[in-house]
């Protein structure tokens, strides 16, 4: 009995042969599908921009760029301007980014740089990601019924003793910039933290060992080796967090106070573009809808600019700190 | 809750029955077939209108009425765009708007109320008094803190906090805003020349905005140091403290239902033919200074006869027996003279 292992294998189909026509078709089909998916995203973005843009066109023609620099929103007289909303959007988002970014990166370092046993770190990561699952409106209610009463005595004390400083120049009556920014910071925390964790975990362990081998302390290793190496990922986390803060609507509409004024004070009520859209759309007449579409276009543009700048900075960081791949 | 509503309805129906025998209101033909009426407008009389619709609907099940609470500005817009069978506005309609109405417009005063200046200062107990000059200056943004010497001088017994006065105003176009700004224009020269009178105002001070009377009342309840104008019934329902205002005669008066009624009766003798009258600063020793009427807006002509009969029947009923429901809902019934004129206007609708 001669054993013919090769023939047996061929018959059982476990030796690769040349690809069949079906394989080619499948491969080509998948490639088209991938292309189509990518094209669909571009088409969708283009469609949204065109749709909003075309509806905003009458308002753009009528108000021009003055829309961005005037601060009155009066349906009755037909005067519309969104400077206070732009200011409020950027101010609240920057404050949120400052707080949420600092804490998010801190959490990223804490969970990846061997401060915790691995299993405990994994548990913490899950808990932080759970924060992202809380609906916006719950954050809003929490802000109204828990955060504002907690914040109010502190804010009013600050106003009494340091009212001369522009940041504390008003007292906090209830809704205002500070509670809104704090809630925003909590909302972007999971985004910033989980992406930072991923970025830091991607660094091969060898890198840290090499740093220690050069005689660095733990903090020198973290600040001078780990953070710069992960910088592009961390910047991506911040850009995404900022983007989320710019567009956040429900919680802000509940907490920011809908006040069309520009104030440096952290405790003054303000307004954001997204909150303006949310609160004005339901009952807007045709003229106001055009103005709101223009405002939506402005928000879209701000978000796009932020993302583009973020990408550019990321590229710079990659070139400076990471090996070209 | 359901029990209470049923009970209230039963009581009011009983009241209607006894009233119908006492005085005979102008009854237009009762609509025959099922009719749907759709209205939209002012938020301040909305609870009363909804009560009317409920009670009237029980007596006339063939007529189904919807009322969208969207604010006076939007109410007039929808009325002019002919998307509703009737509108409602606390600022009536301007001559220009009346001219735009293709089928004509009939303004029917339906109810009245007073505006309260409600505030939220948790540590301040006792009545807070404000003079005309002072509350005008607060609205103008010239007085910024509650412990301003001018406020303190009027209230020597109260310990006022050093909190910023945050005004809460209406975001939507509103007859309540119209009544408030109209009064401020009457009281303050500077206001008249500055922000003026309108259904939306560019408020000069630190101002939050909210939608509808209930939105403003709710915002005041949640915000310390806030201050805002809101229809009396809404402030009362939420238990908000209300400022005692100085009236034209120089007395400090607190808002109350009886005072509003007396003020209205004493000041409404001069009503023009188009039934549009704004009492920006009522006279009288005991008068409450900020008072507002609210109008139903009917088309001059209805193409659909069923709708016409139904709306005439409903509004005539509201102007007669419906007025008896006002007080329980916190509104001021119209004086008889005005109600009679209003019913005559309804009769002229074709």
Interface residues (C-beta under 8 A of the other chain):
Chain A: X72 X74 X75 X76 X77 X144 X148 X152 X156 X159 X160 X170 X171 X172 X173 X174 X175 X257 X258 X259 X260 X261 X263 X268 X269 X279 X280 X283 X285
Chain B: X70 X71 X73 X74 X77 X120 X162 X163 X164 X166 X171 X172 X173 X198 X199 X200 X202 X206 X207 X208 X209 X210 X211 X219 X222 X223 X224 X225 X226
